[in-house]
Amino acid sequence: MQTLYRRLLTFLPRIGVKVLDLGPGAAVVFRRGDRTGVPVGQGAHLVAQGKGRYAVTSVGSDAWLVARGTKGRKATSVPFGATGARLLLDEAVSAEAEREFQLGAAHFLGAQHVAALLELNRVNCVFDVGANIGQYGKGLRRFGYKGRIVSFEPVSVTFEKLRQAAENDPDWQVYNFALGREEAVQSIHIDWKSMNSLLPPSEYGKERYKRFSKGRTEEIEIRRLDDVMQKALEGIEDPRPYLKMDTQGFDMEVFAGAGDRISEFVGMQSEVAALRLYEGSPLMGEAIAAYEAAGFGVTGMYPVTREPATGRVVEFDCVMVRAGASGSVTG
């Protein structure tokens, strides 16, 4: 014999009221459209508009991922150690996609590591050398950095995009020149997408990137880092600067242009080459040795590019900190 509750659910559609029965003791009533009920965990339902199908995946003891899609679609949840973070995958990573997956993960983890490093070392000014269109500066803001950013981009067309990226950020300064070992006016190779360089490509570089066979040059100004630091740090009490370099083979020249003032930087990062893309650029071992000789120690190495055929890393983002920069000693 039906209960009064069940008889009511049966009666309601006769008077134009729709019913979504969720099981014993639970129902949703509505007048228009459609509703879909999806079980979520024990004793819980997701009620969605329309007739779309949804898949639910547990991503922890008290959290679920709800994805709209075909029946049977599931995600895989992978814990990131004991951090409380989880990586969600639509499906297992294929062999073909593995290298792109690795690069994507490295980019995210590298940016997160830098953000944590800036906070730990109380950095209040980031020198962004080789800023391109402002990707790095925007990334710093997304990860919560609130201090000053000073960006350098010599290529005129690219600089205009950088200027637009920074125009509504009152503590983001931008400069339309390059940094190097000596003041000079020099030609830079451009129209290589984001890989504009003051150095010509190596034979390996020409083979690796077909874009290196095209492009043109533009005359740019080069200044020394130690000559621009005073103005860049103006108004900051107790400056604690950090140096980021991504200059397509020219990082060691930028570093040399800091002179003795490199000792003022609490940390730095440089794109170091495992395989030489530019003629005359240092390989990874030489660059890291020079940085270590100046008092920096490696805190992270993150692949930037890989060879598609072999998987060998072409370049790493090398993140470093000066010993004792945070003011604390850990065992």
C-alpha positions in Angstrom: 0.0 0.0 0.0 1.4 3.4 -1.0 2.2 5.9 1.7 0.6 9.4 1.6 4.0 10.8 0.5 4.1 8.4 -2.5 0.6 9.1 -3.5 1.3 12.9 -3.4 4.3 12.4 -5.7 2.1 10.5 -8.1 -0.6 13.2 -8.0 1.5 16.3 -8.5 2.3 15.8 -12.2 -1.5 15.7 -12.8 -1.7 19.4 -11.8 1.4 20.5 -13.8 4.0 20.1 -11.0 7.0 18.0 -12.0 8.7 15.6 -9.6 12.3 14.3 -9.5 12.3 11.4 -7.1 15.7 11.1 -5.3 14.8 8.0 -3.4 13.2 7.2 0.0 12.2 10.4 1.7 13.7 12.8 -0.8 12.3 14.5 -4.0 12.5 17.8 -5.9 9.3 19.5 -7.2 9.4 22.1 -9.9 7.2 23.7 -12.5 9.3 24.2 -15.7 12.1 22.6 -17.6 13.9 19.4 -16.6 16.0 18.3 -13.7 18.7 15.6 -13.4 19.7 13.9 -10.2 23.2 12.6 -9.8 24.3 10.7 -6.7 27.2 12.3 -4.9 28.7 10.3 -2.1 26.7 8.6 0.5 23.2 10.1 1.0 23.8 13.1 -1.2 22.6 14.2 -4.7 23.5 16.8 -7.2 20.4 18.3 -8.8 21.1 19.9 -12.2 19.0 21.7 -14.7 18.3 20.0 -18.0 18.8 16.4 -19.1 22.6 16.4 -19.4 24.6 13.5 -18.1 27.1 14.0 -15.3 29.9 11.8 -13.9 31.0 12.1 -10.3 34.5 11.2 -9.1 35.6 11.1 -5.5 38.8 13.3 -5.0 39.2 12.7 -1.3 37.2 11.8 1.8 35.0 14.8 1.6 35.3 16.2 -2.0 34.0 15.2 -5.4 34.5 16.2 -9.0 31.4 16.6 -11.0 31.9 16.6 -14.8 29.4 17.1 -17.5 29.7 14.5 -20.2 28.8 11.1 -21.5 27.9 8.2 -19.3 30.8 6.4 -17.8 33.3 9.3 -18.0 35.5 9.3 -15.0 38.5 11.3 -13.8 41.5 9.9 -12.0 42.6 11.7 -8.8 46.3 11.6 -7.9 47.5 13.0 -4.5 50.5 15.3 -4.5 52.4 13.7 -1.6 51.2 15.0 1.8 50.4 18.5 0.5 46.7 18.1 0.4 46.7 19.0 -3.3 45.4 16.6 -5.9 46.0 16.3 -9.6 42.9 15.4 -11.7 43.2 13.6 -15.0 40.4 13.0 -17.5 42.1 9.7 -18.4 45.5 8.1 -18.1 48.2 10.1 -19.8 49.1 8.5 -23.2 52.7 7.9 -24.2 52.4 10.5 -26.9 51.1 13.2 -24.4 53.5 12.3 -21.6 56.2 14.9 -22.5 53.7 17.7 -22.8 52.2 16.6 -19.5 55.7 16.8 -17.9 56.3 20.3 -19.3 52.9 21.5 -18.1 53.5 20.1 -14.6 57.0 21.6 -14.5 55.8 25.0 -15.5 53.1 25.1 -12.8 55.3 23.6 -10.1 58.2 26.0 -11.0 55.9 29.0 -10.8 54.5 27.8 -7.4 58.0 27.2 -6.1 59.2 30.8 -7.1 56.1 32.3 -5.5 56.9 30.4 -2.2 60.5 31.4 -2.5 59.7 35.1 -2.9 57.5 35.0 0.2 60.0 33.1 2.3 62.8 35.5 1.4 60.6 38.6 1.8 61.4 39.7 -1.8 60.0 43.2 -2.5 61.4 43.8 -6.0 61.6 41.3 -8.9 63.8 42.2 -11.9 62.1 40.6 -14.9 64.8 40.5 -17.6 63.5 39.3 -21.0 59.9 40.1 -20.1 58.4 39.5 -23.6 54.7 40.4 -23.3 54.5 40.2 -19.5 53.7 36.5 -19.0 56.1 36.2 -16.0 54.8 39.4 -14.3 51.2 38.3 -14.7 52.1 34.9 -13.3 53.7 36.5 -10.2 50.5 38.4 -9.5 48.3 35.3 -10.0 50.4 33.4 -7.4 50.0 36.3 -4.9 53.2 38.4 -5.2 52.4 42.0 -4.3 55.8 43.7 -4.4 57.4 45.7 -7.2 58.1 44.2 -10.7 60.6 45.8 -13.0 60.5 44.4 -16.5 62.9 44.8 -19.4 62.0 44.1 -23.0 64.0 45.6 -25.9 61.9 44.6 -29.0 59.6 47.5 -29.8 56.5 45.6 -30.9 56.7 43.2 -28.0 57.4 46.0 -25.5 54.1 47.7 -26.5 52.2 44.5 -25.4 54.2 44.5 -22.2 53.3 48.1 -21.5 49.7 47.3 -22.0 49.9 44.4 -19.6 51.4 46.5 -16.9 49.5 49.8 -17.4 46.9 49.2 -14.7 49.5 47.9 -12.1 50.9 50.8 -10.2 53.9 48.9 -8.9 55.0 47.3 -12.3 57.6 49.3 -14.1 58.6 48.5 -17.7 61.7 49.6 -19.7 62.3 49.3 -23.5 65.9 48.2 -23.5 68.0 45.1 -22.9 70.5 44.4 -20.2 74.0 43.1 -20.8 77.7 43.2 -19.8 78.4 46.6 -21.4 76.3 49.6 -22.6 75.9 49.3 -26.4 73.6 49.5 -29.4 73.3 46.1 -31.0 71.1 44.1 -33.4 68.7 41.6 -32.0 67.2 38.7 -34.0 63.4 39.1 -33.9 60.2 37.5 -35.3 61.2 34.1 -33.8 58.0 34.1 -31.8 59.0 34.5 -28.1 62.6 33.4 -28.8 64.1 36.8 -29.9 67.9 36.7 -29.2 70.9 38.9 -29.3 72.9 35.7 -30.4 72.7 33.9 -33.7 71.3 30.4 -33.7 73.7 27.4 -33.4 73.7 24.6 -35.9 71.7 22.5 -33.5 69.3 25.5 -33.0 68.7 25.8 -36.7 67.9 22.1 -36.9 65.6 22.2 -33.8 63.6 25.4 -34.8 62.8 26.1 -38.5 61.8 29.6 -37.4 65.5 30.5 -37.0 65.9 30.4 -40.8 63.6 33.4 -41.1 63.1 36.6 -39.1 64.8 40.0 -39.2 66.9 42.2 -36.9 66.2 45.4 -35.0 68.6 47.8 -33.4 68.2 48.0 -29.6 69.8 49.7 -26.6 71.7 47.6 -24.0 72.5 48.9 -20.5 74.1 47.4 -17.4 72.0 46.1 -14.5 74.0 47.8 -11.9 73.3 51.2 -13.6 69.5 50.8 -13.5 69.2 49.3 -10.0 69.1 52.6 -8.0 66.2 53.9 -9.9 64.4 50.6 -10.0 64.7 50.2 -6.2 63.8 53.8 -5.4 61.3 54.2 -2.6 61.7 50.6 -1.3 62.8 50.4 2.3 65.3 47.6 2.9 65.3 46.3 -0.7 65.4 42.5 -1.2 65.6 42.0 -4.9 65.2 38.9 -7.0 66.6 38.4 -10.5 64.7 36.5 -13.2 66.5 36.1 -16.6 65.0 34.6 -19.8 67.0 36.2 -22.6 67.6 33.3 -25.0 71.2 32.6 -24.4 72.2 36.0 -23.0 71.6 35.4 -19.3 75.3 35.3 -18.4 75.8 38.7 -20.0 73.0 40.1 -18.0 74.4 38.6 -14.8 77.9 40.0 -15.5 76.3 43.5 -15.9 75.2 43.4 -12.3 78.9 43.7 -11.2 79.4 43.7 -7.4 75.7 44.5 -6.9 74.8 40.9 -7.6 75.4 40.4 -3.9 72.3 42.4 -3.1 70.0 39.8 -4.8 68.5 37.3 -2.4 67.6 34.9 -5.2 67.6 34.4 -8.9 66.5 32.2 -11.8 68.0 31.6 -15.2 67.1 29.6 -18.3 70.1 27.3 -18.6 70.8 25.2 -21.7 71.5 21.4 -21.7 71.7 21.7 -25.5 73.1 24.8 -27.1 70.5 26.7 -29.2 72.5 29.9 -29.7 76.0 30.4 -30.9 78.3 31.5 -28.1 75.9 30.9 -25.2 77.1 28.9 -22.2 76.0 25.4 -21.5 74.2 24.5 -18.2 77.3 23.5 -16.2 79.2 26.6 -17.0 76.3 28.9 -16.1 75.4 27.2 -12.9 79.1 27.2 -11.8 79.2 31.0 -12.3 76.0 31.5 -10.3 77.3 29.3 -7.5 80.6 31.1 -7.4 78.6 34.3 -6.8 77.0 32.7 -3.7 73.7 31.2 -5.1 72.6 27.6 -4.5 70.1 25.6 -6.6 66.6 25.2 -5.1 64.8 23.8 -8.2 65.3 22.7 -11.8 62.3 22.7 -14.1 62.3 21.5 -17.8 61.3 24.2 -20.3 61.6 22.4 -23.6 62.3 18.9 -24.7 63.3 17.2 -28.0 60.2 15.6 -29.4 62.0 12.5 -30.8 64.3 11.7 -27.8 62.7 13.4 -24.8 66.0 15.1 -23.9 65.7 18.4 -22.1 66.9 21.3 -24.1 66.6 24.0 -21.4 65.8 24.2 -17.7 64.6 27.0 -15.5 67.1 27.0 -12.8 65.9 28.6 -9.5 68.5 29.6 -6.9 68.7 31.4 -3.6 71.6 33.0 -1.7 72.6 31.0 1.4 71.0 32.6 4.5 68.9 35.0 2.5 65.7 34.1 4.4 67.5 34.9 7.7 66.8 31.5 9.1 68.8 28.3 9.2 67.2 24.9 8.7 68.7 21.5 9.4 
